[in-house]
Amino acid sequence: MPAKNIDELIALCKRRGFIFQSSEIYGGTQGLYDYGPLGVELKNNIKNSWWKSIVYERDDVEGLDASILTKPVVLKHSGHEETFTDPLIDCKKCNGRWRADHLESSSCSLTKKSVVDCNKKDLTDARPFNLMFKTNMGPIDDGSSFAYLRPETAQQIFTNFKNVVDSTSRMVPFGIAQMGKAFRNEITLKSFIFRVREFEQMELEYFVKPGEDEKSHKDWVETRLEWWTEQGVSKDSLELYDVPSDELAHYSKATVDIMYKFPHGLEELEGIANRTDFDLGSHSKDQDQLKLTAKVAENKNSNSKLALQDEGNKWFVPFVIEPSAGVDRAFLAILNESYFVEDIDGKERVVLKLKPHLSPIKAAVIPLKKNDKNLVTMAKNIKNTLQKLGMGRVLLENSGNIGKNYRRHDEVGTPICITVDFESLENETITVRDRDSMEQKRMSVDEVVNYFKETF
Ligand code: ATP
């Protein structure tokens, strides 16, 4: 049965090197996690799978990798300086600090009771708390020159809109995709990597003509649902949530959240928002007011507005559909979906039934006998042949303990284990064990190469 207990996943992550608490040797830092040797592989595979489906497999999306440090004016005009806040409540007695909308699930450190059951007189009124991190830029630390660490990857897509259009001659509908770090000084940290202060997003801004936005929004919800199932997240674990108008972000006309049944409950995995022309519109206004670049001011023909011309040469500001997914939440959902504890003849087997394209290690090559020169040489050659195919990490396991290796590789989701034995030296066949069925088959190296090409 699949594990629905977050502690089992946390233990696996630590034991096998997927995720560690940041600065653990100094007691750890709340809300920050480090991805270990296998975590970085799984995370990269998730991101690559997203990039492949959003950029490579489509003809209407360009990629971008913009800076994280962001000029305050960008986040002023995006509305983040004013509205990217959570309502914060303090307790005058225990000095606890919680999000006003999370009081029910927060507990007091003194009474250990839910905060809603505490004495209301001790609680302050809610006050807005801005979630953006600030940092100093330049050599003088007097607060006069600072930057924000971006709270979402989206804004630099909007500020680069004209650059991308000018350099690619794109016309709507088209999109710009970006993956990367985002930072939020979250008050309520939650469930391992679910809500953290430093995380990664995979965001697409898809530009369409006004009037075509609602259909595109619907299409993107379908497309994204499909992608999640291709990553092994079952449809039964997903739900769509139409965000009610009083909960919409300041830029959104409509948002559909893809919700996932995380071990701690049903929560947002990805948000798909119709951001209208809010962002391009407000960054255009900014340029009008500030006459930002000398070049734009000099060249009257240059259009600094973040707009496009239609067939009749009339300018319009495109509407934007934004599918925005968190990499860390994707990691947690995929891990949870693939984690199974099975009973095999009275013995427990933990297995990560990851989709092969996501597996951190694609195959383990194991010589039957540790340090046997001929077996190890053949195993090394097979490892190198498979590694050179460029499909992901292949590991040589020279511990000689086949059973232990099988168990370890089941737990980290390696789709196949390849054993090189004395028969291999004679007829060049190897034993391939399948992670899910545990079946073993004798195959030639060429057959394994073909399996690699077809599977990854
Ligand atoms: P929530 O309120 O659930 O924390 P949000 O509505 O503020 O999330 P968005 O601003 O829509 O999130 O961000 C898009 C995606 O980025 C989310 O669906 C989520 O996957 C991810 N994300 C946002 N905040 C965090 C965070 N603090 N930690 C990890 N992932 C996050």
Boltz pocket constraint, residues with backbone or C-beta under 6 A from the ligand:
constraints:
  - pocket:
      binder: B
      contacts: [[A, 184], [A, 186], [A, 193], [A, 194], [A, 195], [A, 196], [A, 197], [A, 199], [A, 200], [A, 201], [A, 268], [A, 269], [A, 270], [A, 271], [A, 324], [A, 325], [A, 326], [A, 327], [A, 328], [A, 329]]
      max_distance: 6.0
